[in-house]
Amino acid sequence: MSQQLILVLNCGSSSLKGAVLDNASGDVLLSCLGEKLGLPDAYITFKFNGEKNKVQLSSNPNHTGAVEALMEELKKHGFDSSIAAIGHRVVSGGETYSESILIDEAVIAGIEKCIPLAPLHNPANLLGIRAAQEIFKGLPNVAVFDTAFHQTMPEHAYMYAVPQELYKQHGLRRYGFHGTSYRYVADEAARFLGKDKNSLRMVIAHLGNGASISAIAEGVSKDTSMGLTPLEGLVMGTRSGDIDPAVFGFLADNAGLSVSEATDLLNKKSGLLGLSGLSSDCRAIEEGALEGHPGAKLALEVFVYRLAKYVGSMAVAAGGLDVLAFTGGIGENSDIIRSKVLDYVSFLGFTEDKEANTKARFGNAGVITTADSKAIAVVIPTNEELMIAQDTARLSGL
């Protein structure tokens, strides 16, 4: 084990995900999940050597309390003195940050300025940063931004067709998310296939409860489906994805919903959940569809159809399509969805290898198209924690 361990933190408004990685090997030595933070019954669960340990945070049920409990767990396993730096997932860096950066007060102020672009996420990310600075005094902290990778998008891809004053004064534009995952998968797909990333025209689908898709050419992001917020684009677990913006007026006039209520509905009660009336979990949707549940069947077909349409549009952004990569919880494990998508986009040169597609699950990377396919489809498990840890080590001089 290396004496230089990296702690990776990903804070939500009421949650904290953490992982300790060995800087030399990239192995995860310990992970944790803090939940219900801010409530009296907050707790954090640690996983070490396959065993879980749940700790109540009754005395300090917030992000600082969760990080304090994490420090105690690190001490228990003798890791505390080996933590060399802390990497933080930060959702939005706006146009200010196009790459990861060492955190100082100026960076914190920059993240605060981006709060209007990610009002639910950036404040929580800042809580994690402050907690880490307090508990792990003197250690370097690094911010790794979801939006940074997409700062290479051309103007015609990121601008909305609205008065430009809204962009100039308020930053109203498309930013995209999941950038850390795309950066990792683009590199790993090229390595796995034995090809030069800069010569590949790739479309990568990051599919999970939150889902997006991106076009990558010459090694950089050319376009992506999420926009100002993560609501735009694909159908997701509880998010509607693309929808007529006049829906807000329609819901106000006909359902009596305010803007905030309509926004909440589109973010938390729509997507697979809203269409199926069954679940936001893709596994439950697939099972329901196989059993003939009408809502589940509809949700599955809408999800796949919208995704396939976006594959075509992202091929335009990439200037063609050499590689289609699937990643994320759904992308890595759902051979059903991958098969349906490949069927839709077969005209782009894809021929599914059904046996290979079935095998490429549960962390197994693999090419899922036949050898004579004109384009390659591949499954690449993502590893955002490793990407954050690598950036953190590099910027910390480790």
C-alpha positions as CSV (number, residue, x, y, z in Angstrom):
1,M,0.0,0.0,0.0
2,S,1.2,3.5,-0.9
3,Q,1.9,6.0,2.0
4,Q,0.1,8.6,-0.2
5,L,-3.6,8.0,-0.1
6,I,-6.1,10.2,-1.9
7,L,-9.5,10.9,-0.3
8,V,-12.3,11.6,-2.9
9,L,-15.5,13.4,-1.7
10,N,-18.7,13.9,-3.5
11,C,-21.2,15.9,-1.5
12,G,-24.9,16.2,-2.2
13,S,-27.3,18.4,-0.3
14,S,-28.1,15.7,2.2
15,S,-25.5,13.1,1.4
16,L,-21.7,12.5,1.2
17,K,-20.0,9.8,-0.8
18,G,-16.3,9.2,-0.1
19,A,-13.6,6.9,-1.2
20,V,-10.0,6.4,-0.2
21,L,-7.7,5.4,-3.1
22,D,-4.1,4.2,-3.1
23,N,-2.3,6.8,-5.3
24,A,0.1,4.1,-6.6
25,S,-2.3,1.4,-7.6
26,G,-5.7,3.2,-7.9
27,D,-7.3,0.6,-5.6
28,V,-10.2,1.7,-3.4
29,L,-9.3,0.9,0.1
30,L,-12.3,2.2,1.9
31,S,-15.6,3.8,0.8
32,C,-18.5,5.5,2.6
33,L,-21.9,6.9,2.1
34,G,-23.4,9.5,4.5
35,E,-27.2,9.9,4.2
36,K,-30.0,12.1,5.7
37,L,-27.4,14.8,6.5
38,G,-29.1,17.7,8.2
39,L,-31.7,15.5,9.9
40,P,-31.6,14.1,13.4
41,D,-31.3,10.5,12.2
42,A,-28.3,11.2,9.9
43,Y,-25.8,8.3,9.5
44,I,-22.8,7.2,7.5
45,T,-22.0,3.7,6.3
46,F,-18.4,2.6,5.8
47,K,-17.3,-0.3,3.6
48,F,-13.9,-1.9,4.2
49,N,-12.8,-5.3,2.9
50,G,-16.4,-6.1,1.8
51,E,-17.8,-5.5,5.3
52,K,-20.2,-2.6,6.2
53,N,-20.3,-0.5,9.3
54,K,-23.1,2.0,10.0
55,V,-22.5,4.9,12.3
56,Q,-25.2,7.3,13.6
57,L,-24.3,11.0,13.5
58,S,-26.5,12.1,16.3
59,S,-24.1,14.6,17.9
60,N,-23.3,16.4,14.7
61,P,-25.7,15.3,11.9
62,N,-24.3,17.4,9.1
63,H,-21.5,17.3,6.5
64,T,-18.8,18.2,9.1
65,G,-20.0,15.4,11.3
66,A,-19.9,13.0,8.5
67,V,-16.3,14.0,7.7
68,E,-15.4,13.8,11.4
69,A,-16.8,10.2,11.5
70,L,-14.8,9.4,8.3
71,M,-11.6,10.6,10.0
72,E,-12.3,8.3,13.0
73,E,-12.9,5.4,10.6
74,L,-9.6,6.2,8.9
75,K,-7.8,6.2,12.2
76,K,-9.3,2.8,13.1
77,H,-7.7,1.3,10.0
78,G,-4.4,3.3,10.3
79,F,-5.1,5.4,7.1
80,D,-5.4,8.9,8.7
81,S,-1.7,9.7,8.6
82,S,-1.4,8.5,5.0
83,I,-4.0,10.8,3.5
84,A,-2.0,13.2,1.3
85,A,-4.7,15.2,-0.5
86,I,-8.4,15.5,-0.9
87,G,-10.3,15.7,-4.3
88,H,-13.8,17.1,-4.5
89,R,-16.4,16.6,-7.2
90,V,-17.8,20.0,-8.0
91,V,-20.8,20.0,-10.3
92,S,-20.5,23.4,-12.0
93,G,-17.5,25.5,-12.7
94,G,-19.4,27.5,-15.3
95,E,-17.1,29.2,-17.8
96,T,-14.6,30.0,-15.1
97,Y,-13.0,26.6,-14.9
98,S,-12.0,24.5,-17.9
99,E,-9.8,22.1,-15.8
100,S,-9.3,20.8,-12.3
101,I,-7.7,23.2,-9.9
102,L,-6.1,23.5,-6.4
103,I,-8.6,25.0,-4.0
104,D,-7.9,28.3,-2.3
105,E,-10.2,31.2,-1.2
106,A,-10.3,32.6,-4.7
107,V,-11.5,29.2,-6.1
108,I,-14.1,28.9,-3.4
109,A,-15.4,32.4,-4.4
110,G,-15.5,31.2,-8.0
111,I,-17.5,28.1,-7.0
112,E,-19.9,30.3,-5.1
113,K,-20.4,32.6,-8.1
114,C,-21.5,29.4,-10.1
115,I,-24.2,28.6,-7.5
116,P,-27.0,30.0,-9.8
117,L,-26.0,27.5,-12.4
118,A,-26.2,24.6,-9.9
119,P,-28.2,25.8,-6.9
120,L,-28.7,22.3,-5.5
121,H,-25.2,21.0,-6.0
122,N,-22.6,23.7,-5.7
123,P,-23.6,24.7,-2.1
124,A,-23.4,21.0,-1.1
125,N,-20.0,20.7,-2.8
126,L,-18.8,23.8,-0.8
127,L,-20.0,22.2,2.5
128,G,-17.7,19.2,1.7
129,I,-14.8,21.4,0.9
130,R,-15.1,23.4,4.1
131,A,-15.6,20.3,6.2
132,A,-12.4,18.7,4.7
133,Q,-10.4,21.9,5.3
134,E,-11.5,21.9,8.9
135,I,-10.9,18.2,9.6
136,F,-7.9,17.6,7.5
137,K,-6.0,20.8,8.3
138,G,-3.2,21.8,6.0
139,L,-3.8,19.2,3.3
140,P,-4.2,20.3,-0.3
141,N,-7.8,20.2,-1.7
142,V,-8.6,19.9,-5.4
143,A,-11.8,20.7,-7.2
144,V,-12.7,18.5,-10.2
145,F,-15.6,20.0,-12.2
146,D,-18.3,18.1,-14.0
147,T,-18.6,20.9,-16.5
148,A,-14.9,21.4,-17.3
149,F,-14.5,18.8,-20.0
150,H,-17.3,20.4,-22.1
151,Q,-15.7,23.8,-22.2
152,T,-14.2,22.8,-25.6
153,M,-17.7,22.8,-27.2
154,P,-18.0,25.3,-30.0
155,E,-20.2,28.3,-29.6
156,H,-22.8,27.0,-32.1
157,A,-23.2,23.9,-29.8
158,Y,-23.4,25.6,-26.4
159,M,-25.5,28.7,-27.3
160,Y,-29.3,28.8,-26.9
161,A,-31.3,30.6,-29.5
162,V,-32.4,33.4,-27.0
163,P,-31.4,37.0,-26.8
164,Q,-27.6,37.2,-26.3
165,E,-28.1,39.6,-23.4
166,L,-29.2,36.6,-21.3
167,Y,-26.0,34.8,-22.0
168,K,-23.8,37.9,-21.4
169,Q,-25.5,39.0,-18.2
170,H,-26.6,35.7,-16.7
171,G,-24.5,33.0,-18.3
172,L,-27.5,31.4,-19.9
173,R,-26.0,28.7,-22.1
174,R,-25.4,24.9,-22.3
175,Y,-22.7,23.6,-20.0
176,G,-23.1,19.8,-19.9
177,F,-22.3,17.5,-17.0
178,H,-20.7,14.0,-16.4
179,G,-17.5,15.5,-17.8
180,T,-15.2,13.6,-15.5
181,S,-16.8,10.3,-16.6
182,Y,-16.5,11.2,-20.3
183,R,-12.8,12.2,-19.9
184,Y,-12.1,8.8,-18.3
185,V,-14.1,6.7,-20.7
186,A,-12.7,8.5,-23.8
187,D,-9.2,7.6,-22.7
188,E,-10.1,4.1,-21.6
189,A,-12.0,3.3,-24.8
190,A,-9.1,4.3,-26.9
191,R,-6.7,2.3,-24.8
192,F,-8.9,-0.7,-24.7
193,L,-9.3,-0.7,-28.5
194,G,-5.6,0.1,-29.1
195,K,-6.4,3.3,-31.0
196,D,-5.3,6.9,-30.9
197,K,-8.0,8.9,-29.0
198,N,-7.3,12.0,-31.1
199,S,-8.2,10.2,-34.3
200,L,-11.4,8.6,-33.1
201,R,-14.9,10.0,-33.6
202,M,-16.7,8.8,-30.5
203,V,-20.1,9.0,-29.0
204,I,-20.3,8.1,-25.4
205,A,-23.5,7.4,-23.5
206,H,-23.3,7.8,-19.7
207,L,-26.5,6.1,-18.6
208,G,-27.6,5.9,-15.0
209,N,-30.4,7.5,-13.0
210,G,-29.0,10.7,-14.5
211,A,-28.2,10.1,-18.1
212,S,-26.4,12.0,-20.9
213,I,-24.6,11.5,-24.1
214,S,-21.6,13.3,-25.7
215,A,-19.8,13.6,-29.0
216,I,-16.0,13.5,-28.7
217,A,-13.6,14.1,-31.6
218,E,-9.9,15.0,-31.7
219,G,-9.9,14.0,-28.0
220,V,-12.3,16.8,-26.9
221,S,-16.0,17.3,-26.2
222,K,-17.8,18.7,-29.3
223,D,-21.4,18.5,-27.9
224,T,-23.4,16.9,-25.1
225,S,-27.1,16.4,-24.3
226,M,-27.4,18.1,-20.8
227,G,-27.6,21.9,-20.9
228,L,-27.8,24.7,-18.4
229,T,-28.9,22.1,-15.9
230,P,-29.0,18.3,-15.9
231,L,-32.7,18.3,-16.9
232,E,-32.0,18.7,-20.6
233,G,-31.5,15.8,-23.0
234,L,-32.2,12.1,-22.4
235,V,-35.0,10.5,-20.5
236,M,-33.7,9.7,-17.0
237,G,-34.8,8.0,-13.8
238,T,-37.0,10.8,-12.6
239,R,-36.1,13.6,-15.1
240,S,-38.1,14.3,-18.2
241,G,-35.2,15.2,-20.5
242,D,-36.1,17.4,-23.5
243,I,-39.5,18.9,-23.3
244,D,-41.3,21.8,-24.9
245,P,-40.5,24.9,-22.7
246,A,-44.1,26.0,-23.2
247,V,-45.1,23.1,-20.8
248,F,-44.4,25.6,-17.9
249,G,-47.2,27.9,-19.1
250,F,-49.4,25.0,-19.9
251,L,-49.1,23.5,-16.5
252,A,-49.6,26.9,-14.9
253,D,-52.8,27.5,-16.8
254,N,-54.2,24.0,-16.7
255,A,-52.8,22.3,-13.6
256,G,-52.2,25.4,-11.4
257,L,-48.5,24.6,-10.9
258,S,-46.0,27.3,-10.1
259,V,-42.6,27.4,-11.9
260,S,-40.9,25.8,-8.9
261,E,-43.6,23.1,-8.7
262,A,-43.4,22.4,-12.5
263,T,-39.6,22.3,-12.2
264,D,-39.8,19.8,-9.3
265,L,-42.3,17.6,-11.3
266,L,-40.0,17.5,-14.3
267,N,-36.9,16.7,-12.2
268,K,-38.2,14.4,-9.6
269,K,-41.5,12.8,-10.8
270,S,-41.0,12.3,-14.5
271,G,-38.7,10.2,-16.7
272,L,-38.9,6.4,-16.2
273,L,-40.9,6.9,-13.0
274,G,-43.5,9.2,-14.6
275,L,-43.9,7.2,-17.7
276,S,-44.1,3.8,-16.0
277,G,-46.0,4.7,-12.9
278,L,-43.9,1.8,-11.5
279,S,-40.3,2.8,-10.7
280,S,-37.3,5.1,-11.5
281,D,-35.0,2.0,-11.4
282,C,-34.2,0.7,-14.9
283,R,-33.9,-2.9,-13.5
284,A,-37.5,-2.7,-12.3
285,I,-38.6,-1.2,-15.6
286,E,-36.9,-4.0,-17.6
287,E,-38.5,-6.7,-15.4
288,G,-41.9,-5.0,-15.6
289,A,-41.7,-4.7,-19.4
290,L,-40.8,-8.5,-19.6
291,E,-43.8,-9.2,-17.5
292,G,-46.1,-7.1,-19.8
293,H,-46.5,-4.0,-17.5
294,P,-47.9,-1.4,-20.0
295,G,-46.2,1.6,-18.3
296,A,-42.9,-0.2,-18.0
297,K,-43.0,-1.2,-21.7
298,L,-43.7,2.4,-22.7
299,A,-41.0,3.8,-20.4
300,L,-38.4,1.4,-21.8
301,E,-39.3,2.2,-25.4
302,V,-39.3,5.9,-25.0
303,F,-35.9,5.8,-23.1
304,V,-34.3,3.7,-25.9
305,Y,-35.9,5.7,-28.8
306,R,-34.8,9.1,-27.4
307,L,-31.3,7.7,-26.7
308,A,-31.0,6.3,-30.3
309,K,-32.0,9.6,-31.8
310,Y,-29.3,11.3,-29.7
311,V,-26.7,8.8,-31.0
312,G,-27.5,10.1,-34.5
313,S,-27.3,13.7,-33.6
314,M,-24.1,13.3,-31.7
315,A,-22.6,11.5,-34.7
316,V,-23.2,14.8,-36.6
317,A,-21.4,16.7,-33.8
318,A,-18.5,14.3,-33.9
319,G,-18.2,14.5,-37.7
320,G,-19.0,10.8,-38.1
321,L,-19.0,7.8,-35.8
322,D,-16.2,5.3,-35.3
323,V,-17.0,4.2,-31.7
324,L,-20.2,4.1,-29.6
325,A,-19.3,3.6,-25.9
326,F,-21.8,2.7,-23.2
327,T,-21.0,3.5,-19.6
328,G,-22.7,4.2,-16.2
329,G,-24.9,1.8,-14.2
330,I,-27.4,1.2,-17.0
331,G,-24.9,1.5,-19.9
332,E,-22.6,-1.0,-18.3
333,N,-25.2,-3.6,-17.2
334,S,-28.3,-3.4,-19.4
335,D,-27.7,-5.6,-22.4
336,I,-31.4,-5.2,-23.3
337,I,-31.1,-1.4,-23.7
338,R,-27.8,-1.7,-25.6
339,S,-29.3,-4.2,-28.0
340,K,-32.4,-2.1,-28.7
341,V,-30.2,1.0,-29.3
342,L,-27.9,-0.9,-31.7
343,D,-30.9,-2.1,-33.6
344,Y,-32.2,1.5,-34.0
345,V,-28.7,2.7,-35.2
346,S,-27.7,-0.3,-37.3
347,F,-27.8,2.0,-40.4
348,L,-24.7,3.7,-38.9
349,G,-22.8,0.5,-39.4
350,F,-23.4,-1.4,-36.2
351,T,-24.1,-5.1,-36.1
352,E,-24.6,-6.5,-32.6
353,D,-22.7,-9.5,-31.3
354,K,-25.4,-10.8,-29.0
355,E,-23.2,-13.2,-27.1
356,A,-20.6,-10.5,-26.5
357,N,-23.3,-8.0,-25.5
358,T,-24.7,-10.5,-22.9
359,K,-21.2,-11.0,-21.4
360,A,-20.3,-7.3,-21.1
361,R,-21.9,-6.8,-17.7
362,F,-21.0,-6.3,-14.1
363,G,-17.8,-4.5,-14.6
364,N,-16.7,-6.4,-17.7
365,A,-15.5,-4.2,-20.6
366,G,-16.0,-5.5,-24.1
367,V,-16.7,-4.9,-27.7
368,I,-20.3,-5.8,-28.4
369,T,-20.4,-5.6,-32.2
370,T,-19.3,-8.2,-34.8
371,A,-15.9,-8.1,-36.4
372,D,-17.3,-7.0,-39.7
373,S,-19.2,-4.0,-38.3
374,K,-18.3,-0.7,-39.9
375,A,-18.4,1.0,-36.5
376,I,-17.5,-0.4,-33.1
377,A,-19.8,-0.4,-30.0
378,V,-18.1,-1.1,-26.7
379,V,-18.9,-1.2,-23.0
380,I,-16.4,0.7,-20.8
381,P,-17.0,0.8,-17.0
382,T,-16.5,4.4,-15.8
383,N,-14.3,5.4,-12.8
384,E,-14.9,9.0,-11.9
385,E,-13.2,8.5,-8.4
386,L,-10.0,7.4,-10.1
387,M,-10.1,10.4,-12.4
388,I,-10.6,12.7,-9.5
389,A,-7.8,11.0,-7.5
390,Q,-5.4,11.3,-10.4
391,D,-6.1,15.0,-10.9
392,T,-5.8,15.5,-7.1
393,A,-2.4,13.7,-7.0
394,R,-1.1,15.6,-10.0
395,L,-2.1,19.1,-8.8
396,S,-0.9,18.3,-5.3
397,G,2.5,17.4,-6.6
398,L,2.3,13.8,-5.4
